[in-house]
């Protein structure tokens, strides 16, 4: 069994919409409904709590690591 990976992004300004859209794109690209691990990159322009919550809702409760970058 191989390793599958997916990458998703969003240009939406609303953090809830952006988080959900990026997570769903990544899941679709990886051909999986239940990823084993999620790695998130985001800018400080988003509410981090809202962004992560929306990613969690779109991907369940898999282990997550997040990085915040300055604009």
Buried (B, 14 or more C-beta within 10 A) or exposed (E): EEEEEBEBEBEBEBBBBBBBBBBBBBBEEBEBEEBEEBEBEBEEEBBBEBBBBBBBEBBEEEEBEEEEEEE
